Amino acid sequence: MDAFSDLIRGVRAHGSLFGSSTLSPPWALHFVDGAPLTLCTVLTGEGWIVPEHGPPEPLRARDTIIVRGPGTFTFVDEVGTAAEPVACGEHCATPEQGGTRHRLGWHDRDGDGPGATTLIVGAYPVRGELSRRLLDALPVVLRVPAGGTSDPVLDHLADELAVDTPGQQVVLDRLLDWMLVCTLREWFDRPGGEPPAWWAAQRDPVVGHALRLLHAEPAAPWTVATLAERTGVSRSTLAKRFAELVGEPPLTYLTHLRMTLAADLLVEQDAATVADIARTVGYSDPFGFSAAFKRVRGANPSEFRRSALVTQ
């Protein structure tokens, strides 16, 4: 289990295809839900993404833009368009109008006309504290041009949207997940980029191995010595390289990982005791776990659980 795979596990499309419509200018679609992540791409044509707080970004054929919430954004045919904004979001689609092919408030056409733009928009809920570490590494708007590894996914999306078959939404959800992973990979690896430390560290043969071990077995009784033995280097070499590449010592990283996992478990398993959660994340002593949790999260486990359940 590499760090990226672990962090993205809670980010999943689920019935999230907002649109596969062909639009003719002028248009202004205002996405009002403020989803944690929204992916926008066009199969044909072009337009502009205008975030609530930020400059407009061009979206040309087969480009992909990801917008991070909670801010809203608008997709327009041109900056300063004369079109009246149409509010779109979770309830833009109704099954009675034909599933993924028709959207309330959208100008659908029966084919590509002059100047038409075919838009695909997918929104992603983010479940759990662990996946929020991924969101923290992203800007409000990121853009990946056409021509990368996501192009074959777009071809599959176009083929699936051209038919109306049982199980279509499940297929579209998985394709959108695939599209998101490809887009984020390309953005993190872009020339001159500044990816988060954990992303770059995964490429190191020693530190990357150590990160995979920690994410695969977070409850194991790790010490620097056992982690160094598993990675085939000395304790001093592991400690130095890990701190240089990740920005913190191995066991500090492990503590933060465990407390993030514990925060998710406290909410997801409301019948589990604090002692149960402690054992699950590698603590035999619930008092030691509670002290560590409060130090990292700012509240003890019971207080965190009560607060999280109230805000759900």
C-alpha positions as CSV (number, residue, x, y, z in Angstrom):
1,M,0.0,0.0,0.0
2,D,1.7,3.2,-1.1
3,A,0.9,6.5,0.5
4,F,-1.1,7.9,-2.5
5,S,-3.2,4.8,-2.8
6,D,-4.0,5.0,0.9
7,L,-4.9,8.7,0.8
8,I,-7.1,8.4,-2.2
9,R,-9.1,5.4,-1.0
10,G,-11.8,7.7,0.5
11,V,-12.2,9.7,-2.7
12,R,-14.7,7.9,-4.9
13,A,-17.2,8.8,-7.6
14,H,-20.7,7.5,-6.7
15,G,-23.5,8.4,-9.1
16,S,-21.5,11.6,-9.7
17,L,-21.7,12.2,-13.4
18,F,-23.3,15.6,-13.5
19,G,-23.2,16.1,-17.2
20,S,-22.4,14.7,-20.6
21,S,-24.3,17.3,-22.5
22,T,-23.6,19.1,-25.7
23,L,-23.8,22.8,-25.1
24,S,-24.2,25.6,-27.7
25,P,-23.2,29.2,-26.8
26,P,-23.9,31.2,-24.8
27,W,-24.0,29.2,-21.6
28,A,-23.1,29.7,-17.9
29,L,-23.4,26.6,-15.6
30,H,-23.0,27.5,-12.0
31,F,-21.9,24.4,-9.9
32,V,-23.3,25.3,-6.5
33,D,-22.6,22.3,-4.3
34,G,-19.0,23.1,-3.5
35,A,-18.0,19.4,-3.7
36,P,-14.6,18.6,-2.1
37,L,-13.3,17.7,-5.6
38,T,-14.9,18.3,-9.0
39,L,-13.3,17.1,-12.3
40,C,-14.2,18.9,-15.5
41,T,-13.2,17.9,-19.0
42,V,-14.5,18.5,-22.5
43,L,-14.6,15.9,-25.3
44,T,-15.1,18.5,-28.0
45,G,-15.1,22.3,-28.0
46,E,-13.9,24.6,-25.3
47,G,-15.0,26.9,-22.5
48,W,-13.8,28.5,-19.3
49,I,-13.8,27.5,-15.6
50,V,-14.4,30.5,-13.4
51,P,-13.8,29.6,-9.7
52,E,-15.6,31.6,-7.0
53,H,-12.3,33.0,-5.8
54,G,-9.6,33.0,-8.5
55,P,-8.9,33.8,-12.1
56,P,-10.6,32.1,-15.0
57,E,-9.0,29.0,-16.5
58,P,-9.4,27.9,-20.1
59,L,-10.7,24.4,-20.7
60,R,-9.9,23.2,-24.2
61,A,-10.8,19.9,-25.9
62,R,-9.5,17.0,-23.7
63,D,-8.0,19.2,-21.1
64,T,-8.9,18.4,-17.5
65,I,-9.4,20.8,-14.6
66,I,-10.0,19.8,-11.0
67,V,-11.6,22.3,-8.6
68,R,-11.3,21.9,-4.9
69,G,-14.2,22.9,-2.7
70,P,-15.9,24.3,-0.7
71,G,-15.9,27.2,-3.2
72,T,-18.3,27.1,-6.1
73,F,-17.4,27.6,-9.8
74,T,-19.0,28.4,-13.1
75,F,-18.4,26.9,-16.6
76,V,-19.0,29.5,-19.3
77,D,-18.6,29.7,-23.1
78,E,-16.5,32.8,-22.7
79,V,-15.4,35.1,-19.9
80,G,-18.1,37.8,-19.5
81,T,-20.7,35.7,-21.3
82,A,-24.2,37.2,-21.7
83,A,-25.8,33.9,-20.6
84,E,-27.7,33.9,-17.3
85,P,-26.1,31.4,-14.9
86,V,-28.0,28.1,-14.4
87,A,-27.5,26.5,-11.0
88,C,-26.3,22.9,-11.3
89,G,-25.4,20.4,-8.7
90,E,-26.4,17.1,-7.1
91,H,-30.0,17.5,-8.1
92,C,-29.3,18.6,-11.7
93,A,-30.2,15.1,-13.0
94,T,-33.3,13.1,-12.6
95,P,-33.7,9.4,-13.6
96,E,-37.1,10.2,-15.1
97,Q,-35.3,12.3,-17.8
98,G,-33.1,9.5,-19.0
99,G,-30.3,8.9,-16.6
100,T,-26.9,10.4,-17.6
101,R,-28.0,11.8,-21.0
102,H,-30.3,14.6,-19.8
103,R,-29.8,17.2,-17.2
104,L,-32.2,19.7,-15.8
105,G,-31.3,23.3,-16.8
106,W,-28.8,22.2,-19.5
107,H,-29.1,22.9,-23.2
108,D,-28.9,19.4,-24.7
109,R,-28.6,18.8,-28.5
110,D,-29.1,15.7,-30.6
111,G,-25.6,15.9,-32.1
112,D,-22.6,18.2,-32.4
113,G,-23.5,21.5,-34.0
114,P,-21.2,24.4,-35.0
115,G,-19.5,25.7,-31.9
116,A,-20.9,23.0,-29.6
117,T,-19.0,21.8,-26.6
118,T,-19.5,18.4,-25.0
119,L,-18.8,18.6,-21.3
120,I,-18.2,15.9,-18.7
121,V,-18.3,16.9,-15.0
122,G,-17.8,14.5,-12.1
123,A,-17.9,15.4,-8.4
124,Y,-16.2,13.4,-5.7
125,P,-17.2,13.2,-2.1
126,V,-14.3,12.7,0.3
127,R,-14.8,10.3,3.1
128,G,-12.6,10.4,6.2
129,E,-9.7,12.4,7.7
130,L,-7.1,10.3,5.9
131,S,-8.2,11.4,2.4
132,R,-8.3,15.1,3.5
133,R,-4.5,14.9,3.6
134,L,-4.7,14.5,-0.2
135,L,-6.9,17.6,-0.5
136,D,-4.5,19.6,1.6
137,A,-1.8,19.0,-1.0
138,L,-3.9,20.5,-3.9
139,P,-4.6,24.1,-5.0
140,V,-8.1,25.4,-5.5
141,V,-7.8,24.8,-9.2
142,L,-5.3,22.5,-11.0
143,R,-5.1,22.0,-14.8
144,V,-3.7,19.2,-16.8
145,P,-3.5,19.6,-20.6
146,A,-4.6,17.1,-23.2
147,G,-2.2,14.4,-24.5
148,G,-1.4,12.6,-21.3
149,T,-2.3,9.3,-19.7
150,S,-5.9,10.3,-19.2
151,D,-6.7,10.5,-22.9
152,P,-7.5,6.7,-23.2
153,V,-9.9,7.1,-20.3
154,L,-11.7,9.9,-22.1
155,D,-12.1,7.6,-25.1
156,H,-13.7,4.9,-22.8
157,L,-16.0,7.6,-21.3
158,A,-17.0,8.8,-24.8
159,D,-17.8,5.2,-25.8
160,E,-19.8,4.5,-22.6
161,L,-21.8,7.8,-23.0
162,A,-22.8,6.9,-26.5
163,V,-25.0,4.0,-25.3
164,D,-27.6,3.5,-22.7
165,T,-27.1,0.1,-21.0
166,P,-27.7,-1.5,-17.6
167,G,-24.9,-0.8,-15.1
168,Q,-23.9,2.3,-17.0
169,Q,-23.5,4.5,-13.9
170,V,-21.3,2.0,-12.2
171,V,-19.0,1.9,-15.2
172,L,-19.0,5.7,-15.4
173,D,-18.1,6.0,-11.7
174,R,-15.1,3.7,-12.1
175,L,-14.0,5.6,-15.3
176,L,-14.2,8.9,-13.4
177,D,-12.1,7.4,-10.5
178,W,-9.5,6.3,-13.1
179,M,-9.6,9.7,-14.7
180,L,-9.0,11.4,-11.3
181,V,-6.0,9.2,-10.5
182,C,-4.4,9.8,-13.9
183,T,-5.0,13.6,-13.6
184,L,-3.5,13.8,-10.1
185,R,-0.5,11.7,-11.1
186,E,0.3,14.0,-14.0
187,W,-0.2,17.1,-12.0
188,F,2.1,15.9,-9.2
189,D,4.8,14.9,-11.7
190,R,4.6,18.0,-13.9
191,P,7.9,19.6,-14.8
192,G,8.8,22.4,-12.3
193,G,6.0,21.3,-10.0
194,E,6.2,21.2,-6.2
195,P,4.5,17.9,-5.2
196,P,3.9,17.2,-1.5
197,A,6.8,15.6,0.3
198,W,5.1,12.2,0.7
199,W,4.6,12.0,-3.1
200,A,8.2,12.7,-4.0
201,A,9.5,10.4,-1.2
202,Q,7.6,7.4,-2.7
203,R,10.2,7.3,-5.5
204,D,13.1,6.9,-3.2
205,P,14.0,3.2,-2.9
206,V,14.6,3.3,0.8
207,V,12.0,5.9,2.0
208,G,9.4,4.7,-0.5
209,H,9.7,1.2,0.9
210,A,9.4,2.5,4.4
211,L,6.3,4.5,3.6
212,R,4.7,1.4,2.0
213,L,5.4,-0.6,5.1
214,L,3.9,2.0,7.4
215,H,0.8,2.4,5.3
216,A,0.4,-1.4,4.9
217,E,0.9,-2.2,8.6
218,P,0.2,0.9,10.7
219,A,-0.6,-1.1,13.8
220,A,2.7,-3.1,13.8
221,P,5.1,-2.4,16.7
222,W,7.4,-0.4,14.6
223,T,10.7,1.1,15.8
224,V,13.3,2.8,13.7
225,A,15.4,-0.3,14.1
226,T,12.8,-2.7,12.8
227,L,11.8,-0.4,9.9
228,A,15.5,0.0,9.0
229,E,15.9,-3.8,9.0
230,R,12.9,-4.3,6.7
231,T,14.2,-1.6,4.3
232,G,17.8,-3.0,4.3
233,V,19.7,0.0,5.6
234,S,21.1,1.2,8.9
235,R,19.0,3.1,11.5
236,S,20.9,6.3,10.9
237,T,20.6,6.1,7.1
238,L,16.8,5.5,7.3
239,A,16.3,8.2,9.9
240,K,18.3,10.8,8.0
241,R,16.8,10.1,4.5
242,F,13.3,9.8,5.8
243,A,13.5,13.2,7.7
244,E,15.1,14.8,4.6
245,L,12.5,13.6,2.1
246,V,9.3,13.5,4.2
247,G,10.0,16.4,6.5
248,E,9.6,14.5,9.8
249,P,11.1,11.4,11.5
250,P,9.6,8.0,10.7
251,L,7.9,7.5,14.0
252,T,6.4,11.0,14.0
253,Y,5.0,10.2,10.6
254,L,3.6,7.0,12.0
255,T,2.0,8.7,14.9
256,H,0.2,11.2,12.7
257,L,-0.9,8.3,10.4
258,R,-2.3,6.3,13.3
259,M,-4.1,9.3,14.8
260,T,-5.7,10.1,11.4
261,L,-6.8,6.5,11.0
262,A,-8.1,6.5,14.6
263,A,-10.1,9.7,13.9
264,D,-11.9,7.9,11.0
265,L,-12.5,4.8,13.1
266,L,-14.0,6.8,15.9
267,V,-16.7,8.1,13.5
268,E,-17.2,5.0,11.4
269,Q,-17.3,2.5,14.3
270,D,-19.4,4.4,16.8
271,A,-20.0,1.2,18.8
272,A,-16.3,0.5,19.3
273,T,-14.7,1.6,22.6
274,V,-11.7,3.9,22.8
275,A,-9.7,0.8,23.9
276,D,-10.9,-1.1,20.8
277,I,-9.7,1.8,18.5
278,A,-6.4,2.0,20.4
279,R,-5.7,-1.7,19.7
280,T,-6.7,-1.3,16.1
281,V,-4.1,1.4,15.4
282,G,-1.3,-0.2,17.4
283,Y,-1.7,0.9,21.1
284,S,-2.0,-1.7,23.8
285,D,-2.6,1.1,26.4
286,P,-5.7,3.2,25.8
287,F,-4.4,5.9,28.1
288,G,-1.3,6.3,26.1
289,F,-3.4,6.3,22.9
290,S,-5.7,9.0,24.3
291,A,-2.7,11.2,25.3
292,A,-1.2,10.8,21.8
293,F,-4.6,11.5,20.1
294,K,-5.1,14.7,22.2
295,R,-1.6,15.9,21.5
296,V,-2.0,15.4,17.7
297,R,-5.7,16.2,17.2
298,G,-6.3,18.8,20.0
299,A,-9.1,16.8,21.7
300,N,-9.3,13.4,23.4
301,P,-10.9,10.6,21.5
302,S,-14.3,10.8,23.2
303,E,-14.6,14.5,22.7
304,F,-13.6,14.2,19.0
305,R,-16.2,11.5,18.5
306,R,-19.0,13.5,20.0
307,S,-18.1,16.6,18.0
308,A,-17.7,14.7,14.7
309,L,-21.1,12.8,15.2
310,V,-22.9,16.1,15.9
311,T,-21.6,17.7,12.7
312,Q,-22.4,14.7,10.4
